[in-house]
Every structure is written in C-alpha cells, then in structure tokens.
Amino acid sequence: MTSRTEFTDYEWATDMPATDLKGPEEQAITLALNDMAFASVLATPVDLEAWAVGFAFSEGLISRISQIERVDQSPLRHGLRVQLTMAPHLAEQAMERRRVGASTSSCGRCGSADEGLMFEGLRQLPPSELPSMADWHRLFEALDQASRPGLHVALGLDPGGSIVTGVDIGRHNALDKLIGKGLQAGVMPAAGLVSSRCSLELIQKSVRAGMTTLGTLSHPSTLAVDTARLCGLNLVCCHRGQRLQLLSRGRTPSSLFRR
C-alpha cells in the first residue's frame, strides 16, 4: 500500500506573485488565416510559428508548408495573434470546414459536426522499422532534460538522429509544435514520444505527419490502438519509462514479401 504524507497545515502562497510559483505560462492564442480568425487555443507562448504551421498541416488546412507565404505575430488585448498568409482559396476552404463544424482546439476534435471529420487524414503508413533500444534511451534522456512543471513534451527523433522538441501546456499543441518544426526543417521525425495520454487526435496528427512510431507514457485509448493498427503506426506504451509494450506494429519491408 502506498504511504501517504501526513499534512499538518497549508503552505500559504496567496500573496506570492503568480510568476514566482514556477507554474507553466499560458495565453490565449488566436490563429488567423489571412485576415480571418480561424481558431483560438490556450497555449504556451513559445515556438508559436512552429505551432501554427504544425496545426495547419495536422488539421488539413494545408498539404505542404510551401502553401504558407508568411507567418506574423501580433499582440491582442488578452493574448497573441498568429497570422498565416496563404492563397485566398485555401483560407476560404479552411473557413468553410470551420463553418460546418470542424471544432478543433487544444482539447482535440470533440464537437465536430460530422463523425467523418474526426477520422479525416488517416492513411496507411509506409513500411518501417522499430526504433532501437538506444533510440528509446536517447528519447527518455531528452524527455528528462526537457520536462518542466505543468508542461507536456513531444519529442521526435529524425532520421539523422537529432532530437526535436515541442513543449506546451496542451498536449495537442506540443505535438503540433513538433510537427511544425519538422515541416520547417524539411525532415519529419520518424519516431515520436509524448509525455501524455494518447487519444485518437494524437494518432491522427502523427499519421498525417508521416511519423511511423509513436511512444506514449501512459495507456492509449482503445480507439487510439485500433486506429494505429489500421494505419500501420508503431504504437508503444512506455509505462512511464519502465518498460516498452508494443501495441500496434506497422509493416516492415520484409513482411511485404511474405506469403
């Protein structure tokens, strides 16, 4: 049985400035397409250009980074505005998707008007190998270094062995930042590790981005596991770094020739 600490009194911090409490920073971030507000999320105001690019791609607003002509940031009364400049027809298509109910936010796709929108962008991934144990150890070491109180971390290992990091108060935002950095660099991580639970939205974003392996520290939802298996995504439950449990196995190059 787990022992409990015997508390004797409150530690009073009601007069301490919030900035001294070591909590995560959070602001309202509005994404605008050209001059039209598309969505507002609560996010950590770092790497916002990468977040905007990753969000636009993982939500199907763009199909390649070259469709974004410019990214600008400006202050709002209670937060920040990140504006993506793109061709008018792309912005209009995105706004139409929003109008019919693709209600996306930092909390995911809950609220979508149509069930099909919740599964949009899923596809069969190409054959892939599993990351080595050395790769996982590198990811966990990077996770220890990147972890901050109250923040989610999404880590990626690109084909060259470099670690890419997305950090945010929202788990979806952290993964969007990771995907955005991959798009900006022109090299998408092959393997990712998220410091959160894994639901359908994280599987969908990973598959759309072309990542072939996703590790999660806690148990994924049953729908996430089933979807990963259908798409051929290597899905690994890392059990808080204690053991690796392979829940979904993508195709390997050799398996294509087996009968």
C-alpha positions as CSV (number, residue, x, y, z in Angstrom):
1,M,0.0,0.0,0.0
2,T,1.3,3.4,-0.9
3,S,2.4,5.5,2.1
4,R,0.9,9.0,2.4
5,T,2.4,12.2,3.6
6,E,0.7,13.5,6.8
7,F,-0.1,17.1,6.1
8,T,-0.3,19.3,9.2
9,D,-1.1,22.7,7.7
10,Y,-1.3,24.7,4.5
11,E,1.7,26.3,2.9
12,W,0.4,29.8,2.2
13,A,1.2,31.3,-1.2
14,T,-1.8,33.5,-1.7
15,D,0.3,36.7,-1.7
16,M,3.1,35.3,-3.9
17,P,3.1,36.7,-7.5
18,A,2.0,34.0,-9.9
19,T,5.3,34.4,-11.8
20,D,7.1,33.2,-8.7
21,L,5.1,30.0,-8.4
22,K,7.0,28.1,-11.2
23,G,3.8,27.2,-13.0
24,P,3.6,27.0,-16.8
25,E,2.8,30.1,-18.8
26,E,-0.5,30.1,-20.7
27,Q,-2.0,32.6,-23.1
28,A,-4.9,32.8,-25.5
29,I,-3.5,32.3,-29.0
30,T,-5.6,33.2,-32.0
31,L,-4.8,31.6,-35.3
32,A,-5.8,33.8,-38.3
33,L,-5.8,32.8,-41.9
34,N,-5.1,35.9,-43.9
35,D,-7.3,38.5,-42.0
36,M,-9.9,35.9,-40.8
37,A,-9.7,34.5,-37.2
38,F,-9.9,30.7,-37.5
39,A,-9.4,29.3,-34.0
40,S,-8.3,30.3,-30.5
41,V,-6.4,27.9,-28.2
42,L,-4.8,28.2,-24.8
43,A,-1.1,27.6,-25.3
44,T,2.4,28.3,-24.0
45,P,3.6,31.3,-26.0
46,V,6.9,29.8,-27.3
47,D,7.6,28.3,-30.8
48,L,4.2,29.7,-31.9
49,E,5.3,29.8,-35.6
50,A,6.0,26.1,-35.4
51,W,2.7,25.5,-33.7
52,A,0.8,27.4,-36.3
53,V,2.4,25.6,-39.2
54,G,2.0,22.2,-37.4
55,F,-1.6,22.9,-36.6
56,A,-2.5,24.0,-40.1
57,F,-0.9,20.8,-41.5
58,S,-2.1,18.3,-39.0
59,E,-5.7,19.7,-39.2
60,G,-5.6,19.5,-43.1
61,L,-5.7,23.3,-43.7
62,I,-2.6,22.9,-45.8
63,S,-1.0,20.0,-47.5
64,R,2.6,21.3,-47.7
65,I,4.5,24.1,-45.9
66,S,5.1,26.0,-49.2
67,Q,1.4,27.0,-49.2
68,I,2.1,29.3,-46.3
69,E,3.5,32.6,-47.7
70,R,4.3,34.3,-44.4
71,V,3.8,33.9,-40.6
72,D,3.3,37.1,-38.5
73,Q,2.6,37.6,-34.8
74,S,1.0,40.5,-33.1
75,P,-0.3,41.2,-29.6
76,L,-4.0,41.2,-28.7
77,R,-5.7,42.5,-25.6
78,H,-5.5,39.2,-23.8
79,G,-3.1,37.2,-25.8
80,L,-1.4,36.9,-29.1
81,R,-2.4,36.6,-32.8
82,V,-0.5,34.3,-35.2
83,Q,-1.5,35.0,-38.8
84,L,-0.8,32.7,-41.7
85,T,-0.8,34.4,-45.1
86,M,-1.9,32.0,-47.8
87,A,-3.7,31.9,-51.1
88,P,-7.3,33.2,-50.6
89,H,-8.9,30.0,-51.9
90,L,-7.1,27.9,-49.2
91,A,-8.2,30.3,-46.5
92,E,-11.8,30.1,-47.8
93,Q,-11.7,26.3,-47.9
94,A,-10.5,26.2,-44.3
95,M,-13.1,28.7,-43.1
96,E,-15.8,26.6,-44.8
97,R,-14.5,23.5,-42.9
98,R,-14.7,25.5,-39.7
99,R,-18.3,26.7,-40.5
100,V,-19.6,23.2,-40.9
101,G,-18.3,22.2,-37.5
102,A,-14.7,21.0,-37.5
103,S,-14.4,22.4,-34.0
104,T,-10.8,21.8,-33.3
105,S,-8.9,23.3,-30.3
106,S,-6.2,22.4,-27.8
107,C,-8.6,19.8,-26.5
108,G,-8.9,18.0,-29.8
109,R,-11.8,17.2,-32.1
110,C,-14.6,16.9,-29.6
111,G,-17.5,18.9,-31.0
112,S,-17.0,18.0,-34.7
113,A,-20.3,18.3,-36.5
114,D,-19.7,15.1,-38.6
115,E,-18.2,11.8,-37.4
116,G,-16.1,11.6,-40.6
117,L,-14.2,14.8,-39.7
118,M,-12.9,13.0,-36.6
119,F,-11.1,10.5,-38.8
120,E,-10.1,12.8,-41.6
121,G,-6.5,12.5,-42.9
122,L,-5.9,8.9,-41.8
123,R,-3.9,6.7,-44.2
124,Q,-1.8,3.6,-44.5
125,L,1.8,4.4,-43.5
126,P,4.7,3.0,-45.5
127,P,6.8,0.1,-44.2
128,S,9.0,1.0,-41.2
129,E,11.5,-0.5,-38.7
130,L,11.1,-0.2,-35.0
131,P,13.4,2.3,-33.1
132,S,16.3,0.6,-31.4
133,M,16.7,0.4,-27.6
134,A,19.4,3.0,-27.9
135,D,16.9,5.3,-29.7
136,W,14.4,5.0,-26.8
137,H,17.1,5.7,-24.2
138,R,18.0,8.8,-26.1
139,L,14.4,9.9,-26.2
140,F,13.9,9.3,-22.5
141,E,17.1,11.2,-21.6
142,A,15.9,14.1,-23.7
143,L,12.5,13.9,-22.0
144,D,14.1,14.2,-18.6
145,Q,16.0,17.3,-19.8
146,A,13.0,19.0,-21.5
147,S,10.4,18.3,-18.8
148,R,9.0,21.4,-17.0
149,P,6.4,21.5,-14.2
150,G,2.9,21.6,-15.7
151,L,4.0,21.3,-19.3
152,H,3.6,18.5,-21.9
153,V,6.5,17.5,-24.1
154,A,6.6,15.9,-27.5
155,L,9.9,14.6,-28.7
156,G,10.9,13.5,-32.2
157,L,13.9,11.6,-33.4
158,D,14.7,12.4,-37.0
159,P,16.4,10.0,-39.5
160,G,19.7,11.7,-38.8
161,G,19.5,11.0,-35.1
162,S,18.7,14.6,-34.0
163,I,16.2,15.3,-31.2
164,V,13.4,17.7,-32.0
165,T,11.3,19.1,-29.1
166,G,7.8,20.6,-28.7
167,V,6.8,21.9,-25.3
168,D,3.4,23.3,-24.3
169,I,0.7,23.3,-21.7
170,G,-1.5,21.5,-24.1
171,R,-0.6,18.0,-25.3
172,H,-2.0,18.6,-28.8
173,N,-0.1,21.9,-29.1
174,A,3.1,20.2,-28.1
175,L,2.7,17.7,-30.9
176,D,1.8,20.4,-33.4
177,K,4.9,22.3,-32.5
178,L,7.0,19.1,-33.1
179,I,5.3,18.6,-36.4
180,G,5.7,22.2,-37.4
181,K,9.4,22.1,-36.6
182,G,9.7,19.0,-38.8
183,L,8.0,20.8,-41.7
184,Q,10.2,23.9,-41.3
185,A,13.3,21.8,-41.3
186,G,12.1,19.7,-44.2
187,V,12.8,16.5,-42.2
188,M,9.9,14.9,-40.3
189,P,10.8,12.8,-37.2
190,A,10.3,9.1,-37.8
191,A,9.7,8.4,-34.2
192,G,7.9,10.5,-31.6
193,L,7.4,10.3,-27.8
194,V,4.7,12.2,-26.0
195,S,4.6,12.8,-22.2
196,S,0.8,12.4,-22.0
197,R,-2.0,10.0,-22.5
198,C,-2.7,9.2,-26.2
199,S,-6.1,9.6,-27.7
200,L,-7.3,9.4,-31.3
201,E,-6.2,13.0,-32.1
202,L,-2.5,12.3,-31.4
203,I,-2.6,9.2,-33.6
204,Q,-4.3,11.2,-36.4
205,K,-1.7,14.0,-36.2
206,S,1.2,11.5,-36.2
207,V,-0.2,9.6,-39.1
208,R,-0.9,12.7,-41.2
209,A,2.7,13.9,-40.5
210,G,4.1,10.6,-41.6
211,M,5.7,9.6,-38.3
212,T,5.8,5.8,-38.2
213,T,6.3,5.3,-34.5
214,L,4.7,7.0,-31.5
215,G,5.5,6.3,-27.9
216,T,3.2,7.4,-25.1
217,L,4.0,7.3,-21.3
218,S,0.5,6.1,-20.3
219,H,-2.1,3.7,-21.7
220,P,-3.6,4.9,-25.1
221,S,-7.3,4.7,-25.5
222,T,-8.8,1.6,-27.2
223,L,-9.8,3.7,-30.2
224,A,-6.2,5.1,-30.5
225,V,-4.9,1.5,-30.5
226,D,-7.4,0.3,-33.1
227,T,-6.7,3.3,-35.3
228,A,-3.0,2.9,-35.1
229,R,-3.3,-0.8,-36.1
230,L,-5.4,0.1,-39.1
231,C,-2.9,2.8,-40.2
232,G,0.2,0.7,-39.6
233,L,1.6,3.0,-37.0
234,N,4.1,1.5,-34.5
235,L,2.4,2.5,-31.2
236,V,4.4,1.9,-28.0
237,C,3.1,2.3,-24.4
238,C,6.2,3.1,-22.4
239,H,4.7,2.7,-18.9
240,R,6.4,5.8,-17.5
241,G,9.7,4.7,-18.9
242,Q,9.7,1.4,-17.0
243,R,9.0,-1.0,-19.9
244,L,8.1,-0.9,-23.6
245,Q,4.8,-2.5,-24.7
246,L,4.3,-2.7,-28.5
247,L,0.5,-2.3,-29.0
248,S,0.5,-1.8,-32.8
249,R,3.0,-2.9,-35.3
250,G,3.5,-1.3,-38.7
251,R,4.5,-3.2,-41.7
252,T,8.2,-3.9,-42.1
253,P,9.9,-4.0,-45.6
254,S,10.5,-7.8,-45.4
255,S,6.9,-8.5,-44.4
256,L,5.7,-7.2,-47.8
257,F,7.2,-10.3,-49.5
258,R,5.9,-12.9,-47.1
259,R,3.2,-15.2,-48.2
